[in-house]
Amino acid sequence: MTENKEQTINPPAHHIDYKDINRLRNHINPHARMMGRRRTGMTAKGQRNFARAIKRARFMALLPYIQH
């Protein structure tokens, strides 16, 4: 029997906040691109929530759109 990856690796997806920059930075690469769902080990719903939070943080200038 397999375990749910999201429960073992990441906290539940509904606790994602765009102001939690340290947590969001763990899921972007050095070029400021979002990592894929397979690499982060999240469910599709969790990945969508993370993408939404990263986009909001970028809009609020908390995260960069690109790295130089």
Gaussian input, Z-matrix of N, CA and C with variables (Angstrom, degrees):
# hf/3-21g

backbone

0 1
 N
 C     1     B1
 C     2     B2     1     A1
 N     3     B3     2     A2     1     D1
 C     4     B4     3     A3     2     D2
 C     5     B5     4     A4     3     D3
 N     6     B6     5     A5     4     D4
 C     7     B7     6     A6     5     D5
 C     8     B8     7     A7     6     D6
 N     9     B9     8     A8     7     D7
 C    10    B10     9     A9     8     D8
 C    11    B11    10    A10     9     D9
 N    12    B12    11    A11    10    D10
 C    13    B13    12    A12    11    D11
 C    14    B14    13    A13    12    D12
 N    15    B15    14    A14    13    D13
 C    16    B16    15    A15    14    D14
 C    17    B17    16    A16    15    D15
 N    18    B18    17    A17    16    D16
 C    19    B19    18    A18    17    D17
 C    20    B20    19    A19    18    D18
 N    21    B21    20    A20    19    D19
 C    22    B22    21    A21    20    D20
 C    23    B23    22    A22    21    D21
 N    24    B24    23    A23    22    D22
 C    25    B25    24    A24    23    D23
 C    26    B26    25    A25    24    D24
 N    27    B27    26    A26    25    D25
 C    28    B28    27    A27    26    D26
 C    29    B29    28    A28    27    D27
 N    30    B30    29    A29    28    D28
 C    31    B31    30    A30    29    D29
 C    32    B32    31    A31    30    D30
 N    33    B33    32    A32    31    D31
 C    34    B34    33    A33    32    D32
 C    35    B35    34    A34    33    D33
 N    36    B36    35    A35    34    D34
 C    37    B37    36    A36    35    D35
 C    38    B38    37    A37    36    D36
 N    39    B39    38    A38    37    D37
 C    40    B40    39    A39    38    D38
 C    41    B41    40    A40    39    D39
 N    42    B42    41    A41    40    D40
 C    43    B43    42    A42    41    D41
 C    44    B44    43    A43    42    D42
 N    45    B45    44    A44    43    D43
 C    46    B46    45    A45    44    D44
 C    47    B47    46    A46    45    D45
 N    48    B48    47    A47    46    D46
 C    49    B49    48    A48    47    D47
 C    50    B50    49    A49    48    D48
 N    51    B51    50    A50    49    D49
 C    52    B52    51    A51    50    D50
 C    53    B53    52    A52    51    D51
 N    54    B54    53    A53    52    D52
 C    55    B55    54    A54    53    D53
 C    56    B56    55    A55    54    D54
 N    57    B57    56    A56    55    D55
 C    58    B58    57    A57    56    D56
 C    59    B59    58    A58    57    D57
 N    60    B60    59    A59    58    D58
 C    61    B61    60    A60    59    D59
 C    62    B62    61    A61    60    D60
 N    63    B63    62    A62    61    D61
 C    64    B64    63    A63    62    D62
 C    65    B65    64    A64    63    D63
 N    66    B66    65    A65    64    D64
 C    67    B67    66    A66    65    D65
 C    68    B68    67    A67    66    D66
 N    69    B69    68    A68    67    D67
 C    70    B70    69    A69    68    D68
 C    71    B71    70    A70    69    D69
 N    72    B72    71    A71    70    D70
 C    73    B73    72    A72    71    D71
 C    74    B74    73    A73    72    D72
 N    75    B75    74    A74    73    D73
 C    76    B76    75    A75    74    D74
 C    77    B77    76    A76    75    D75
 N    78    B78    77    A77    76    D76
 C    79    B79    78    A78    77    D77
 C    80    B80    79    A79    78    D78
 N    81    B81    80    A80    79    D79
 C    82    B82    81    A81    80    D80
 C    83    B83    82    A82    81    D81
 N    84    B84    83    A83    82    D82
 C    85    B85    84    A84    83    D83
 C    86    B86    85    A85    84    D84
 N    87    B87    86    A86    85    D85
 C    88    B88    87    A87    86    D86
 C    89    B89    88    A88    87    D87
 N    90    B90    89    A89    88    D88
 C    91    B91    90    A90    89    D89
 C    92    B92    91    A91    90    D90
 N    93    B93    92    A92    91    D91
 C    94    B94    93    A93    92    D92
 C    95    B95    94    A94    93    D93
 N    96    B96    95    A95    94    D94
 C    97    B97    96    A96    95    D95
 C    98    B98    97    A97    96    D96
 N    99    B99    98    A98    97    D97
 C   100   B100    99    A99    98    D98
 C   101   B101   100   A100    99    D99
 N   102   B102   101   A101   100   D100
 C   103   B103   102   A102   101   D101
 C   104   B104   103   A103   102   D102
 N   105   B105   104   A104   103   D103
 C   106   B106   105   A105   104   D104
 C   107   B107   106   A106   105   D105
 N   108   B108   107   A107   106   D106
 C   109   B109   108   A108   107   D107
 C   110   B110   109   A109   108   D108
 N   111   B111   110   A110   109   D109
 C   112   B112   111   A111   110   D110
 C   113   B113   112   A112   111   D111
 N   114   B114   113   A113   112   D112
 C   115   B115   114   A114   113   D113
 C   116   B116   115   A115   114   D114
 N   117   B117   116   A116   115   D115
 C   118   B118   117   A117   116   D116
 C   119   B119   118   A118   117   D117
 N   120   B120   119   A119   118   D118
 C   121   B121   120   A120   119   D119
 C   122   B122   121   A121   120   D120
 N   123   B123   122   A122   121   D121
 C   124   B124   123   A123   122   D122
 C   125   B125   124   A124   123   D123
 N   126   B126   125   A125   124   D124
 C   127   B127   126   A126   125   D125
 C   128   B128   127   A127   126   D126
 N   129   B129   128   A128   127   D127
 C   130   B130   129   A129   128   D128
 C   131   B131   130   A130   129   D129
 N   132   B132   131   A131   130   D130
 C   133   B133   132   A132   131   D131
 C   134   B134   133   A133   132   D132
 N   135   B135   134   A134   133   D133
 C   136   B136   135   A135   134   D134
 C   137   B137   136   A136   135   D135
 N   138   B138   137   A137   136   D136
 C   139   B139   138   A138   137   D137
 C   140   B140   139   A139   138   D138
 N   141   B141   140   A140   139   D139
 C   142   B142   141   A141   140   D140
 C   143   B143   142   A142   141   D141
 N   144   B144   143   A143   142   D142
 C   145   B145   144   A144   143   D143
 C   146   B146   145   A145   144   D144
 N   147   B147   146   A146   145   D145
 C   148   B148   147   A147   146   D146
 C   149   B149   148   A148   147   D147
 N   150   B150   149   A149   148   D148
 C   151   B151   150   A150   149   D149
 C   152   B152   151   A151   150   D150
 N   153   B153   152   A152   151   D151
 C   154   B154   153   A153   152   D152
 C   155   B155   154   A154   153   D153
 N   156   B156   155   A155   154   D154
 C   157   B157   156   A156   155   D155
 C   158   B158   157   A157   156   D156
 N   159   B159   158   A158   157   D157
 C   160   B160   159   A159   158   D158
 C   161   B161   160   A160   159   D159
 N   162   B162   161   A161   160   D160
 C   163   B163   162   A162   161   D161
 C   164   B164   163   A163   162   D162
 N   165   B165   164   A164   163   D163
 C   166   B166   165   A165   164   D164
 C   167   B167   166   A166   165   D165
 N   168   B168   167   A167   166   D166
 C   169   B169   168   A168   167   D167
 C   170   B170   169   A169   168   D168
 N   171   B171   170   A170   169   D169
 C   172   B172   171   A171   170   D170
 C   173   B173   172   A172   171   D171
 N   174   B174   173   A173   172   D172
 C   175   B175   174   A174   173   D173
 C   176   B176   175   A175   174   D174
 N   177   B177   176   A176   175   D175
 C   178   B178   177   A177   176   D176
 C   179   B179   178   A178   177   D177
 N   180   B180   179   A179   178   D178
 C   181   B181   180   A180   179   D179
 C   182   B182   181   A181   180   D180
 N   183   B183   182   A182   181   D181
 C   184   B184   183   A183   182   D182
 C   185   B185   184   A184   183   D183
 N   186   B186   185   A185   184   D184
 C   187   B187   186   A186   185   D185
 C   188   B188   187   A187   186   D186
 N   189   B189   188   A188   187   D187
 C   190   B190   189   A189   188   D188
 C   191   B191   190   A190   189   D189
 N   192   B192   191   A191   190   D190
 C   193   B193   192   A192   191   D191
 C   194   B194   193   A193   192   D192
 N   195   B195   194   A194   193   D193
 C   196   B196   195   A195   194   D194
 C   197   B197   196   A196   195   D195
 N   198   B198   197   A197   196   D196
 C   199   B199   198   A198   197   D197
 C   200   B200   199   A199   198   D198
 N   201   B201   200   A200   199   D199
 C   202   B202   201   A201   200   D200
 C   203   B203   202   A202   201   D201

   B1=1.4415
   B2=1.5339
   B3=1.3162
   B4=1.4594
   B5=1.5218
   B6=1.3125
   B7=1.4553
   B8=1.5186
   B9=1.3132
   B10=1.4495
   B11=1.5232
   B12=1.3264
   B13=1.4584
   B14=1.5235
   B15=1.3248
   B16=1.4588
   B17=1.5260
   B18=1.3075
   B19=1.4545
   B20=1.5169
   B21=1.3167
   B22=1.4565
   B23=1.5201
   B24=1.3249
   B25=1.4580
   B26=1.5241
   B27=1.3068
   B28=1.4551
   B29=1.5209
   B30=1.3194
   B31=1.4597
   B32=1.5268
   B33=1.3088
   B34=1.4651
   B35=1.5260
   B36=1.3213
   B37=1.4594
   B38=1.5205
   B39=1.3176
   B40=1.4576
   B41=1.5302
   B42=1.3340
   B43=1.4601
   B44=1.5237
   B45=1.3074
   B46=1.4567
   B47=1.5217
   B48=1.3321
   B49=1.4516
   B50=1.5204
   B51=1.3196
   B52=1.4572
   B53=1.5226
   B54=1.3286
   B55=1.4662
   B56=1.5258
   B57=1.3214
   B58=1.4620
   B59=1.5309
   B60=1.3146
   B61=1.4578
   B62=1.5231
   B63=1.3187
   B64=1.4684
   B65=1.5206
   B66=1.3083
   B67=1.4672
   B68=1.5269
   B69=1.3231
   B70=1.4609
   B71=1.5266
   B72=1.3182
   B73=1.4717
   B74=1.5204
   B75=1.3203
   B76=1.4612
   B77=1.5242
   B78=1.3232
   B79=1.4603
   B80=1.5204
   B81=1.3275
   B82=1.4585
   B83=1.5250
   B84=1.3201
   B85=1.4646
   B86=1.5319
   B87=1.3201
   B88=1.4746
   B89=1.5268
   B90=1.3172
   B91=1.4601
   B92=1.5233
   B93=1.3184
   B94=1.4716
   B95=1.5249
   B96=1.3255
   B97=1.4617
   B98=1.5189
   B99=1.3171
   B100=1.4599
   B101=1.5230
   B102=1.3151
   B103=1.4601
   B104=1.5223
   B105=1.3056
   B106=1.4475
   B107=1.5214
   B108=1.3034
   B109=1.4569
   B110=1.5181
   B111=1.3091
   B112=1.4695
   B113=1.5208
   B114=1.2916
   B115=1.4687
   B116=1.5245
   B117=1.3268
   B118=1.4595
   B119=1.5174
   B120=1.3366
   B121=1.4546
   B122=1.5125
   B123=1.3223
   B124=1.4614
   B125=1.5165
   B126=1.3018
   B127=1.4549
   B128=1.5285
   B129=1.3136
   B130=1.4608
   B131=1.5271
   B132=1.3174
   B133=1.4667
   B134=1.5277
   B135=1.3125
   B136=1.4558
   B137=1.5115
   B138=1.3324
   B139=1.4603
   B140=1.5251
   B141=1.3209
   B142=1.4686
   B143=1.5219
   B144=1.3265
   B145=1.4615
   B146=1.5264
   B147=1.3270
   B148=1.4570
   B149=1.5205
   B150=1.3166
   B151=1.4620
   B152=1.5249
   B153=1.3156
   B154=1.4643
   B155=1.5297
   B156=1.3290
   B157=1.4639
   B158=1.5286
   B159=1.3283
   B160=1.4642
   B161=1.5225
   B162=1.3165
   B163=1.4619
   B164=1.5203
   B165=1.3214
   B166=1.4654
   B167=1.5212
   B168=1.3252
   B169=1.4631
   B170=1.5261
   B171=1.3181
   B172=1.4603
   B173=1.5196
   B174=1.3130
   B175=1.4604
   B176=1.5241
   B177=1.3300
   B178=1.4637
   B179=1.5332
   B180=1.3287
   B181=1.4673
   B182=1.5205
   B183=1.3292
   B184=1.4586
   B185=1.5220
   B186=1.3284
   B187=1.4644
   B188=1.5256
   B189=1.3277
   B190=1.4663
   B191=1.5308
   B192=1.3230
   B193=1.4610
   B194=1.5271
   B195=1.3362
   B196=1.4645
   B197=1.5212
   B198=1.3318
   B199=1.4614
   B200=1.5165
   B201=1.2869
   B202=1.4715
   B203=1.4904
   A1=108.84
   A2=117.29
   A3=120.89
   A4=110.37
   A5=114.88
   A6=120.42
   A7=109.25
   A8=115.60
   A9=120.68
   A10=108.76
   A11=117.60
   A12=121.76
   A13=111.71
   A14=116.09
   A15=119.47
   A16=111.35
   A17=117.39
   A18=119.88
   A19=111.25
   A20=117.93
   A21=120.01
   A22=112.85
   A23=118.25
   A24=120.95
   A25=111.92
   A26=117.49
   A27=121.84
   A28=111.09
   A29=117.01
   A30=119.68
   A31=109.88
   A32=118.08
   A33=120.19
   A34=112.13
   A35=115.45
   A36=121.21
   A37=113.19
   A38=119.02
   A39=119.49
   A40=112.45
   A41=118.88
   A42=122.20
   A43=111.78
   A44=117.91
   A45=121.79
   A46=108.89
   A47=115.13
   A48=120.41
   A49=108.39
   A50=117.03
   A51=119.92
   A52=111.83
   A53=117.79
   A54=121.26
   A55=112.44
   A56=117.62
   A57=121.94
   A58=108.50
   A59=115.66
   A60=122.16
   A61=112.27
   A62=117.94
   A63=120.35
   A64=111.32
   A65=117.38
   A66=120.92
   A67=110.95
   A68=116.53
   A69=119.73
   A70=111.27
   A71=117.52
   A72=120.71
   A73=112.17
   A74=117.23
   A75=119.76
   A76=111.85
   A77=117.29
   A78=121.47
   A79=112.97
   A80=117.32
   A81=120.44
   A82=107.89
   A83=116.62
   A84=120.53
   A85=109.79
   A86=118.63
   A87=120.77
   A88=114.51
   A89=117.44
   A90=121.09
   A91=111.78
   A92=117.23
   A93=125.06
   A94=112.39
   A95=117.86
   A96=121.16
   A97=109.37
   A98=116.33
   A99=121.00
   A100=110.48
   A101=116.34
   A102=120.87
   A103=109.35
   A104=115.51
   A105=121.46
   A106=113.05
   A107=115.10
   A108=121.87
   A109=111.95
   A110=117.36
   A111=119.89
   A112=111.47
   A113=116.11
   A114=119.96
   A115=111.85
   A116=117.34
   A117=120.36
   A118=112.01
   A119=117.42
   A120=120.86
   A121=113.80
   A122=117.50
   A123=121.21
   A124=111.15
   A125=114.25
   A126=119.64
   A127=107.80
   A128=116.96
   A129=120.65
   A130=110.76
   A131=116.72
   A132=120.57
   A133=110.75
   A134=117.05
   A135=120.70
   A136=112.19
   A137=116.55
   A138=120.74
   A139=110.75
   A140=117.71
   A141=120.44
   A142=110.80
   A143=116.63
   A144=120.17
   A145=111.13
   A146=117.02
   A147=119.96
   A148=110.84
   A149=117.71
   A150=120.73
   A151=110.30
   A152=116.75
   A153=121.02
   A154=110.40
   A155=117.15
   A156=121.01
   A157=111.09
   A158=117.26
   A159=120.44
   A160=110.27
   A161=117.41
   A162=120.50
   A163=111.41
   A164=117.48
   A165=120.47
   A166=111.10
   A167=117.09
   A168=120.67
   A169=110.69
   A170=117.44
   A171=120.27
   A172=110.61
   A173=117.02
   A174=121.47
   A175=110.80
   A176=117.30
   A177=122.06
   A178=111.88
   A179=117.92
   A180=125.33
   A181=112.49
   A182=117.49
   A183=121.35
   A184=110.74
   A185=116.28
   A186=122.96
   A187=108.37
   A188=118.06
   A189=119.62
   A190=111.21
   A191=115.71
   A192=119.92
   A193=109.89
   A194=116.68
   A195=122.01
   A196=108.75
   A197=116.04
   A198=121.61
   A199=107.91
   A200=117.00
   A201=121.04
   A202=110.56
   D1=134.76
   D2=-178.64
   D3=-95.27
   D4=153.56
   D5=177.54
   D6=-98.11
   D7=156.71
   D8=177.15
   D9=-70.07
   D10=122.25
   D11=-177.27
   D12=-60.41
   D13=-40.76
   D14=-175.22
   D15=-63.57
   D16=-35.54
   D17=-179.08
   D18=-73.71
   D19=-30.97
   D20=-177.54
   D21=-87.22
   D22=-31.05
   D23=-175.44
   D24=-100.03
   D25=-48.08
   D26=-172.95
   D27=-120.29
   D28=152.83
   D29=173.29
   D30=-65.59
   D31=166.37
   D32=-179.28
   D33=-55.95
   D34=146.96
   D35=-173.76
   D36=-69.90
   D37=-21.00
   D38=-175.97
   D39=-79.48
   D40=-1.44
   D41=178.18
   D42=-101.58
   D43=23.43
   D44=-177.62
   D45=-86.11
   D46=131.79
   D47=179.75
   D48=-127.73
   D49=134.77
   D50=-178.04
   D51=-68.98
   D52=-15.46
   D53=179.52
   D54=-85.89
   D55=-9.28
   D56=178.99
   D57=-86.50
   D58=78.72
   D59=-171.99
   D60=-64.93
   D61=-39.50
   D62=-178.57
   D63=-61.16
   D64=-41.04
   D65=179.32
   D66=-68.75
   D67=-38.78
   D68=179.70
   D69=-68.91
   D70=-36.35
   D71=-179.80
   D72=-65.84
   D73=-22.81
   D74=176.69
   D75=-68.11
   D76=-17.55
   D77=-175.59
   D78=-114.04
   D79=17.49
   D80=170.99
   D81=-124.16
   D82=148.44
   D83=-178.07
   D84=-84.67
   D85=176.37
   D86=-178.17
   D87=-60.82
   D88=-17.71
   D89=178.00
   D90=-93.78
   D91=11.25
   D92=177.42
   D93=69.11
   D94=26.78
   D95=175.50
   D96=-101.03
   D97=145.54
   D98=179.06
   D99=-69.02
   D100=140.32
   D101=177.03
   D102=-80.13
   D103=153.59
   D104=-179.02
   D105=-72.71
   D106=164.00
   D107=-177.59
   D108=-64.18
   D109=-37.19
   D110=179.56
   D111=-66.61
   D112=-35.06
   D113=-179.46
   D114=-74.72
   D115=-36.71
   D116=-179.03
   D117=-83.17
   D118=-21.34
   D119=179.27
   D120=78.38
   D121=21.10
   D122=-179.39
   D123=-93.28
   D124=163.66
   D125=171.81
   D126=-77.22
   D127=170.18
   D128=-179.98
   D129=-62.57
   D130=-41.31
   D131=179.48
   D132=-64.53
   D133=-43.10
   D134=178.50
   D135=-63.34
   D136=-39.60
   D137=179.12
   D138=-66.57
   D139=-38.57
   D140=176.81
   D141=-63.21
   D142=-41.55
   D143=179.01
   D144=-65.57
   D145=-40.13
   D146=176.87
   D147=-65.19
   D148=-41.54
   D149=178.83
   D150=-61.14
   D151=-42.38
   D152=179.02
   D153=-63.40
   D154=-42.43
   D155=-179.99
   D156=-66.30
   D157=-40.46
   D158=178.79
   D159=-65.21
   D160=-41.65
   D161=179.12
   D162=-65.06
   D163=-38.48
   D164=176.76
   D165=-66.32
   D166=-41.77
   D167=179.06
   D168=-64.19
   D169=-37.05
   D170=177.26
   D171=-66.08
   D172=-42.49
   D173=-179.78
   D174=-63.18
   D175=-36.59
   D176=179.53
   D177=-84.13
   D178=4.82
   D179=178.85
   D180=64.64
   D181=30.08
   D182=174.73
   D183=-88.87
   D184=-27.09
   D185=176.07
   D186=-125.98
   D187=148.93
   D188=178.34
   D189=-78.80
   D190=151.84
   D191=173.45
   D192=-73.84
   D193=-40.56
   D194=178.00
   D195=-139.60
   D196=159.38
   D197=172.98
   D198=-102.43
   D199=146.05
   D200=179.65
   D201=-89.12

